[in-house]
């Protein structure tokens, strides 16, 4: 069955159009936080995003990546209790990428599973802990500039809406990512 599906896909796209390419890279840069109180307490921070993608049919990309690096510590409240906030996530994405000489603009849509943890150490309460997961759909776009046939530098802007409600109030941990990086294609 798999061979039949592959043959149909291969023949329907044309043998010269089907050329699977593999790309991998890493992006790094600042991220924003939408919630003003969280932003005031913990700040914006930075993230890194290693990824792997396959160009399955001319222009169509499919990939996955990991977003990490946002781990912040702050002094909170009237008594300056130590608070930590850690947000990380996994993403599966699909997109469309053009190849115009040595430049490749692209757009993508992702499905994300984020984990967010907050701990507040207080002598007045038991240690306050939040550890939850939430899914979100992200979207973004970027540009790859090939400096060699197989090596490129890239920039990407991505938005992730991530409204969470660990207790009674909703908190917006979503925001923009402004990333730059490097990658290679095989």
N, C-alpha and C positions, 0 to 999 in steps of 0.2 A: 504494500500500500504506500509506504514512504517513497519507494522508487517511482511509482506512478505519479504521485503528487509532485515530486521533483521534476519529472520529465514534462508534465503539463506546464509547470511554472517556467521551466527552461525553454520550452517551445513557444509558449505564449508571449514571452518577453523577447524572444529572439536570442540566438546564441551569442551574438555580438554585444547585446545589451546586458546580459547577465554576467557580471564579474564581481563576485563577492570580495570585498576588501575588509580587512580587519584594522581597526585603529584603537590605540590606547593612549591615554595621556593623563595629565593632572592639571587641575585648575586651582587657583588660590586667590583669595581676596576678601575684602570687607563684606559684611552682611548687615542689614538693618533689622531692627525689631520694631514692629508696629505699635505695641503697647507702650504708652508713654511712661508709666510707672516702672515697668521692667527695664526700659531703656535708660531711665534716670538712675536706677539702682545698679544695673550690671553693664550698661554700655552696649555699643554695637557689636564689637568683636570681629573676628575673621573666621573663615572656614577654608577647608581644602576639599577637593572633589576629584579623587582618582576615578577613572571610568574606562570602560571597554565598549566598543561599538562595532557593529557589522553593517556594511553598506550592502543590503541584501539584493536590491534591484536598483538600477540606475536612479539615484536621487533619494531613495528611501533608506533611512537609517534606523537601526534598532540597537539598543544598548542598555547598559546598567552601570550604576556608580554608587559611591558611598560618600555622604557628606559628614564630615567630622570637624573637630577643632574648636567648636564654640563651647568652651568650658570657662566660666567666669566666676570670680569670687568677689564678694562685696561686703561692706559693713552696713548692716540694715537697722533701721528703727532708732528709737530714742536711746536704747542701750547699746547700740553698735554691735549687734549679734552678727556672727559670721554666717553669711549665706553663700551657697554655691548653686549655680545653674549650669546644666549640661544638656545640650541638644545635639542629637546626631540622627542620621537617617539613611535609608537605602532607597534608591530610585531605579525604576525601569522606565525607559523612555523610547518614544518613536518620533521620527521627524523627517524633514525633507531638507536635502543639502544640494546646492548647485555647485558645479565645478567650472569656474571661468578662469582659464589659464592657471595661474598660481594662487588664486583666491577662491575660497569656498564659503559663501554665506549660508547659514542654516537656521531653521526654526525647529523647536521640539516641544513635545507635550509629555509630561512625566507623571507616573503614579508613584507616590512616596509613602514609606512607612517610617515615621519619626518616633523617636524615644526621647522623652524629656524628663529630667530629674532635677528636683530642687530640694536642698537640705538647709535648714536654719538651726544652728546650734544656739540654744537659749538656756540660761540657768533657771529661768522662770517657768519653762514648760519642758515637757519631754521633747526630745529632738523631733523637729517637724520635718517630715519627709513626704515628697511626692515623687512617684515613679510610674508614669503612664506612657501609653503609645497612642498614636493617632495617625490616620492616613490622610493624605492630601493630594490634590492634583496640581502640578506645577506647570508653568509654561515659560518659554524663553527663546532666545535667539543669540546668534553669535557670528563670528567670522574667523576662519582659519586662513592663515597666510603661509604658504609653503615656501620654506627657505631652501629646501632640497626636495627632490621628488618624493621622498619618504618622511621628511621631517617638517613639522609646522609649528608655528606659534599661534595662539588663539586668544580671543577675548569673548566673554559671554555675559549677558545680563539675563537673570532668571528671577521670577517671582514665585514665591511659595506662600499661599494663604494657609495659615495654621492657627485656627482659633480652637482653644482648648478650654475645658471646664473641669478642672480637677476637684473643685469644691463648689461653692455657691455662685461664684462670679466667673464670667468668661474672660479669658486672657488671650490676647492676640500675639502669638509668638512668630507669626509670619513676617515676611519682609522680602526685600530685594537682595540679590547677591550680585556683586560686580566683580567678575573673575577674569583672571588672565593666566595663561599657562603654556605648556608645551606638550607635544604629542608626536606620535609616529604612525605611519600607515604601512601595511604590508600588502 
